[in-house]
Amino acid sequence: MSVIGQQIRKYRMAKGITQEQLGELVGVTTQAVSKWERGGTPDAELLPALSRVLSVSIDTLFGLGEENLALAVARRINTMPDDEAYPFAFNICWAMQCAMMHDVLVPERLTDEYISSMTYNDKKIDFFAKIMRDEGMCVSRLTYDMNCFFLMKEPKDGIKNCIADVETLTKVFTAFADKDNLSILFYMYTRLNTPLSSSLISKNTSLSIPKVEQCMEVLSEANLVEKSVIETADGEMYSYMFVNENVVIPLLIYADEISRTEYLCDWAFSRTKPLIK
């Protein structure tokens, strides 16, 4: 069997399509596909169609440059400046979302123009794509000013053993449920890695110093701020810095999604197992 025949058979089977289906998609007979896979070579003008249908490059069809895809993407992103890397990485994520929903991948769907053009009743509106399967879940949010992506591979024994107990979760969500705590967090997030005193927080949130210190105890217990003691000429004082903001910000974004009543959503739901065993 020729290299190209091996590659056509390999990627056809990976796609889960028959020789007959591949032939129909590229405009040839089943016999022609069978001939390729037994050692023949397709005409050059068919290579772009084969590349598109099998979702591989023409080089890959000839067995060239068949590098691990994840590694190739990582190397590409590694060479980019951050202002290019983040949009590029998100487009990769969105392409994965479309593919896992078994959607038709067309170049236009993978552009900023496509995302920014999403409207409902002539006004811009958030678009969510959601996958819920036994193997895991995946969610993308696309708007003209907010793009985010979440992918979870289902743990072997389910997610229950991977999340905190009810008591710990209650402590965290109780901290977020208090509007004074949220006011403090929002103010602290306007400052970058800066220890803040109770008096400064009080001044910028209109909360009394005793109230700020009360809130800080709750936020410290929930592991949302870090409390430190500073020695001054007037004695000890406390300073606070935010921590775990890398998970708090996504939590706030998804809380915003939960609160919404109007948005567009593309669902792919085939889950048969309960979310938590």
BADO-689866 format. One record per residue (C-alpha): residue number from 1; residue in three letters; chain; x, y, z. Coordinates in Angstrom, 1 decimal. Layout:
// BADO-689866
R,NUM,ala,A,X,Y,Z $
...
//
This chain:
// BADO-689866
R,1,met,A,0.0,0.0,0.0 $
R,2,ser,A,1.3,3.5,-0.9 $
R,3,val,A,1.9,6.1,1.8 $
R,4,ile,A,-1.0,8.2,0.6 $
R,5,gly,A,-3.2,5.1,0.5 $
R,6,gln,A,-2.3,4.3,4.1 $
R,7,gln,A,-3.0,7.9,5.1 $
R,8,ile,A,-6.4,8.0,3.3 $
R,9,arg,A,-7.5,4.8,5.0 $
R,10,lys,A,-6.2,5.9,8.4 $
R,11,tyr,A,-8.0,9.3,8.4 $
R,12,arg,A,-11.1,7.9,6.7 $
R,13,met,A,-11.5,5.4,9.5 $
R,14,ala,A,-10.7,8.0,12.1 $
R,15,lys,A,-13.6,10.0,10.7 $
R,16,gly,A,-15.9,7.0,10.9 $
R,17,ile,A,-16.9,7.1,7.2 $
R,18,thr,A,-17.1,4.3,4.7 $
R,19,gln,A,-15.2,4.2,1.3 $
R,20,glu,A,-18.6,4.8,-0.3 $
R,21,gln,A,-19.2,7.9,1.8 $
R,22,leu,A,-15.7,9.3,1.1 $
R,23,gly,A,-16.2,8.8,-2.6 $
R,24,glu,A,-19.5,10.7,-2.5 $
R,25,leu,A,-17.9,13.6,-0.6 $
R,26,val,A,-15.0,14.0,-3.1 $
R,27,gly,A,-16.9,13.0,-6.2 $
R,28,val,A,-15.5,9.6,-7.1 $
R,29,thr,A,-16.7,6.0,-7.0 $
R,30,thr,A,-16.2,3.6,-4.2 $
R,31,gln,A,-14.0,1.6,-6.4 $
R,32,ala,A,-11.6,4.6,-6.8 $
R,33,val,A,-11.3,5.0,-3.0 $
R,34,ser,A,-10.7,1.2,-2.7 $
R,35,lys,A,-8.0,1.5,-5.4 $
R,36,trp,A,-6.2,4.3,-3.5 $
R,37,glu,A,-6.2,2.4,-0.3 $
R,38,arg,A,-4.8,-0.7,-2.1 $
R,39,gly,A,-1.8,1.3,-3.5 $
R,40,gly,A,-3.2,3.7,-6.1 $
R,41,thr,A,-2.8,7.5,-6.1 $
R,42,pro,A,-5.6,10.0,-6.4 $
R,43,asp,A,-5.4,12.7,-9.1 $
R,44,ala,A,-3.8,15.9,-8.0 $
R,45,glu,A,-6.9,17.9,-8.4 $
R,46,leu,A,-8.7,15.7,-5.8 $
R,47,leu,A,-6.1,16.4,-3.1 $
R,48,pro,A,-7.7,19.7,-1.8 $
R,49,ala,A,-11.1,17.9,-1.5 $
R,50,leu,A,-9.5,14.9,0.3 $
R,51,ser,A,-7.6,17.3,2.6 $
R,52,arg,A,-10.9,19.1,3.5 $
R,53,val,A,-13.0,16.0,4.0 $
R,54,leu,A,-10.4,14.2,6.1 $
R,55,ser,A,-9.5,17.4,8.0 $
R,56,val,A,-5.7,17.0,7.4 $
R,57,ser,A,-3.2,18.9,5.4 $
R,58,ile,A,-2.1,17.7,1.9 $
R,59,asp,A,1.4,17.2,3.4 $
R,60,thr,A,-0.1,14.9,6.0 $
R,61,leu,A,-1.8,12.9,3.2 $
R,62,phe,A,1.7,12.2,1.8 $
R,63,gly,A,3.0,11.3,5.3 $
R,64,leu,A,5.0,14.6,5.7 $
R,65,gly,A,5.0,16.8,8.7 $
R,66,glu,A,2.7,14.5,10.7 $
R,67,glu,A,3.7,16.1,14.0 $
R,68,asn,A,1.6,15.7,17.2 $
R,69,leu,A,-1.1,18.3,16.6 $
R,70,ala,A,-1.2,19.5,20.2 $
R,71,leu,A,2.6,20.0,20.2 $
R,72,ala,A,2.4,21.9,16.8 $
R,73,val,A,-0.2,24.2,18.2 $
R,74,ala,A,1.8,24.8,21.4 $
R,75,arg,A,4.9,25.6,19.4 $
R,76,arg,A,2.9,28.1,17.3 $
R,77,ile,A,1.5,29.9,20.3 $
R,78,asn,A,4.9,29.9,22.0 $
R,79,thr,A,6.3,32.1,19.3 $
R,80,met,A,3.5,34.6,19.4 $
R,81,pro,A,3.4,37.9,21.4 $
R,82,asp,A,0.6,37.7,24.0 $
R,83,asp,A,-1.7,40.1,22.2 $
R,84,glu,A,-1.8,37.6,19.3 $
R,85,ala,A,-1.5,34.4,21.3 $
R,86,tyr,A,-4.7,34.8,23.3 $
R,87,pro,A,-7.0,35.5,20.3 $
R,88,phe,A,-5.3,32.6,18.4 $
R,89,ala,A,-5.6,30.2,21.3 $
R,90,phe,A,-9.3,31.1,21.8 $
R,91,asn,A,-10.0,30.4,18.1 $
R,92,ile,A,-8.4,27.0,18.5 $
R,93,cys,A,-10.7,26.4,21.5 $
R,94,trp,A,-13.8,27.5,19.5 $
R,95,ala,A,-12.8,25.2,16.6 $
R,96,met,A,-12.6,22.3,19.1 $
R,97,gln,A,-16.0,23.2,20.5 $
R,98,cys,A,-17.5,23.2,17.0 $
R,99,ala,A,-15.8,19.9,16.1 $
R,100,met,A,-17.0,18.2,19.3 $
R,101,met,A,-20.6,19.4,18.6 $
R,102,his,A,-20.1,17.6,15.2 $
R,103,asp,A,-20.8,21.0,13.6 $
R,104,val,A,-19.8,22.0,10.1 $
R,105,leu,A,-16.5,23.7,10.3 $
R,106,val,A,-16.3,26.5,7.8 $
R,107,pro,A,-13.6,29.2,7.9 $
R,108,glu,A,-16.1,32.0,8.4 $
R,109,arg,A,-17.2,30.6,11.8 $
R,110,leu,A,-13.7,30.9,13.1 $
R,111,thr,A,-13.3,34.7,12.7 $
R,112,asp,A,-13.7,37.7,15.0 $
R,113,glu,A,-16.1,39.1,12.4 $
R,114,tyr,A,-18.4,36.1,12.8 $
R,115,ile,A,-18.5,36.4,16.6 $
R,116,ser,A,-19.1,40.2,16.5 $
R,117,ser,A,-21.9,39.8,14.0 $
R,118,met,A,-24.1,37.7,16.4 $
R,119,thr,A,-27.3,39.6,17.0 $
R,120,tyr,A,-30.8,38.9,18.2 $
R,121,asn,A,-33.7,41.2,17.3 $
R,122,asp,A,-31.1,43.6,15.9 $
R,123,lys,A,-29.1,43.9,19.1 $
R,124,lys,A,-25.9,42.3,20.1 $
R,125,ile,A,-26.4,39.3,22.4 $
R,126,asp,A,-24.2,36.7,24.1 $
R,127,phe,A,-23.9,33.4,22.4 $
R,128,phe,A,-23.1,30.2,24.3 $
R,129,ala,A,-22.2,26.8,22.9 $
R,130,lys,A,-22.6,23.9,25.4 $
R,131,ile,A,-21.7,20.3,25.3 $
R,132,met,A,-22.8,17.8,28.0 $
R,133,arg,A,-21.8,14.2,27.4 $
R,134,asp,A,-20.7,11.2,29.5 $
R,135,glu,A,-17.1,11.9,28.5 $
R,136,gly,A,-17.1,15.4,29.8 $
R,137,met,A,-18.5,18.9,29.2 $
R,138,cys,A,-17.5,22.0,27.2 $
R,139,val,A,-18.8,25.5,27.2 $
R,140,ser,A,-17.8,28.5,25.1 $
R,141,arg,A,-19.1,32.1,25.4 $
R,142,leu,A,-18.7,34.3,22.4 $
R,143,thr,A,-19.6,38.0,22.2 $
R,144,tyr,A,-18.0,41.1,20.7 $
R,145,asp,A,-16.4,41.9,24.1 $
R,146,met,A,-16.1,38.6,26.0 $
R,147,asn,A,-14.8,35.2,24.8 $
R,148,cys,A,-14.2,32.4,27.2 $
R,149,phe,A,-13.9,28.6,27.1 $
R,150,phe,A,-14.2,25.8,29.6 $
R,151,leu,A,-13.4,22.1,29.0 $
R,152,met,A,-13.7,19.3,31.5 $
R,153,lys,A,-12.7,15.7,30.8 $
R,154,glu,A,-14.9,13.5,32.9 $
R,155,pro,A,-12.9,12.1,35.9 $
R,156,lys,A,-12.9,8.3,36.0 $
R,157,asp,A,-15.0,8.2,39.2 $
R,158,gly,A,-17.0,11.3,38.5 $
R,159,ile,A,-16.5,14.8,39.8 $
R,160,lys,A,-17.7,14.4,43.4 $
R,161,asn,A,-14.3,13.3,44.6 $
R,162,cys,A,-12.7,16.3,42.8 $
R,163,ile,A,-14.7,19.0,44.5 $
R,164,ala,A,-14.8,20.3,48.1 $
R,165,asp,A,-17.2,19.1,50.7 $
R,166,val,A,-20.6,20.8,51.2 $
R,167,glu,A,-19.3,22.6,54.3 $
R,168,thr,A,-16.3,24.1,52.5 $
R,169,leu,A,-18.4,25.1,49.5 $
R,170,thr,A,-20.9,26.7,51.7 $
R,171,lys,A,-18.2,28.8,53.3 $
R,172,val,A,-17.0,30.0,49.9 $
R,173,phe,A,-20.4,30.8,48.5 $
R,174,thr,A,-21.5,32.5,51.7 $
R,175,ala,A,-18.6,34.9,51.2 $
R,176,phe,A,-19.8,35.7,47.7 $
R,177,ala,A,-23.4,36.1,48.8 $
R,178,asp,A,-22.6,39.2,50.9 $
R,179,lys,A,-22.7,42.4,49.0 $
R,180,asp,A,-20.2,44.1,51.3 $
R,181,asn,A,-17.7,41.3,50.6 $
R,182,leu,A,-18.3,41.6,46.9 $
R,183,ser,A,-17.7,45.4,47.1 $
R,184,ile,A,-14.4,44.8,48.8 $
R,185,leu,A,-13.3,42.2,46.3 $
R,186,phe,A,-14.2,44.4,43.4 $
R,187,tyr,A,-12.2,47.3,44.9 $
R,188,met,A,-9.2,45.0,45.6 $
R,189,tyr,A,-9.3,43.8,42.0 $
R,190,thr,A,-8.7,47.4,40.9 $
R,191,arg,A,-5.3,47.2,42.6 $
R,192,leu,A,-2.6,44.9,41.3 $
R,193,asn,A,-0.8,42.7,43.8 $
R,194,thr,A,-0.8,45.5,46.4 $
R,195,pro,A,-1.2,45.0,50.2 $
R,196,leu,A,-4.1,47.1,51.3 $
R,197,ser,A,-4.9,48.4,54.8 $
R,198,ser,A,-8.4,48.4,56.3 $
R,199,ser,A,-8.5,52.2,56.3 $
R,200,leu,A,-7.7,52.4,52.6 $
R,201,ile,A,-10.4,49.8,51.8 $
R,202,ser,A,-12.8,51.6,54.0 $
R,203,lys,A,-12.2,54.9,52.2 $
R,204,asn,A,-12.8,53.4,48.8 $
R,205,thr,A,-15.8,51.2,49.6 $
R,206,ser,A,-17.7,53.6,52.1 $
R,207,leu,A,-17.7,50.8,54.6 $
R,208,ser,A,-16.6,51.4,58.2 $
R,209,ile,A,-13.2,50.1,59.3 $
R,210,pro,A,-14.8,47.6,61.8 $
R,211,lys,A,-17.1,46.3,59.0 $
R,212,val,A,-14.1,46.0,56.6 $
R,213,glu,A,-12.2,44.0,59.2 $
R,214,gln,A,-15.3,41.8,59.8 $
R,215,cys,A,-15.6,41.1,56.1 $
R,216,met,A,-11.9,40.4,55.8 $
R,217,glu,A,-12.2,37.6,58.4 $
R,218,val,A,-14.9,36.0,56.2 $
R,219,leu,A,-12.9,36.4,53.0 $
R,220,ser,A,-9.7,35.1,54.7 $
R,221,glu,A,-11.5,32.0,55.9 $
R,222,ala,A,-12.8,31.4,52.3 $
R,223,asn,A,-9.2,31.8,51.1 $
R,224,leu,A,-10.1,34.8,48.9 $
R,225,val,A,-7.7,37.2,50.6 $
R,226,glu,A,-4.5,36.8,52.5 $
R,227,lys,A,-4.1,38.6,55.8 $
R,228,ser,A,-0.6,39.8,57.0 $
R,229,val,A,0.6,41.6,60.1 $
R,230,ile,A,2.8,44.8,59.6 $
R,231,glu,A,4.8,46.3,62.4 $
R,232,thr,A,4.6,50.1,62.4 $
R,233,ala,A,5.7,52.8,64.8 $
R,234,asp,A,2.2,52.9,66.2 $
R,235,gly,A,2.0,49.2,66.7 $
R,236,glu,A,0.7,46.3,64.6 $
R,237,met,A,-1.7,46.7,61.7 $
R,238,tyr,A,-3.1,44.3,59.2 $
R,239,ser,A,-2.8,44.4,55.4 $
R,240,tyr,A,-4.7,42.3,52.9 $
R,241,met,A,-4.0,41.0,49.4 $
R,242,phe,A,-6.4,39.1,47.1 $
R,243,val,A,-5.5,35.5,46.2 $
R,244,asn,A,-7.0,32.9,43.9 $
R,245,glu,A,-8.2,35.5,41.5 $
R,246,asn,A,-7.5,33.2,38.6 $
R,247,val,A,-10.5,31.1,39.7 $
R,248,val,A,-12.6,33.9,41.1 $
R,249,ile,A,-12.8,35.8,37.8 $
R,250,pro,A,-14.1,32.7,35.9 $
R,251,leu,A,-16.6,32.1,38.8 $
R,252,leu,A,-17.9,35.7,38.4 $
R,253,ile,A,-18.2,35.2,34.7 $
R,254,tyr,A,-20.2,32.0,35.0 $
R,255,ala,A,-22.3,33.6,37.7 $
R,256,asp,A,-23.2,36.3,35.2 $
R,257,glu,A,-24.2,33.5,32.7 $
R,258,ile,A,-26.5,31.9,35.3 $
R,259,ser,A,-28.2,35.2,36.0 $
R,260,arg,A,-29.0,35.9,32.3 $
R,261,thr,A,-32.4,35.2,30.8 $
R,262,glu,A,-31.8,36.3,27.2 $
R,263,tyr,A,-29.0,34.8,25.2 $
R,264,leu,A,-28.5,32.5,22.2 $
R,265,cys,A,-27.4,28.9,22.9 $
R,266,asp,A,-26.3,26.0,20.8 $
R,267,trp,A,-26.7,22.7,22.8 $
R,268,ala,A,-25.3,19.2,22.3 $
R,269,phe,A,-26.7,17.0,25.1 $
R,270,ser,A,-26.3,13.3,25.0 $
R,271,arg,A,-25.4,12.6,28.6 $
R,272,thr,A,-26.9,9.5,30.2 $
R,273,lys,A,-25.1,9.5,33.6 $
R,274,pro,A,-26.0,11.8,36.5 $
R,275,leu,A,-23.7,14.8,36.9 $
R,276,ile,A,-22.7,13.7,40.4 $
R,277,lys,A,-22.8,10.1,41.5 $
//
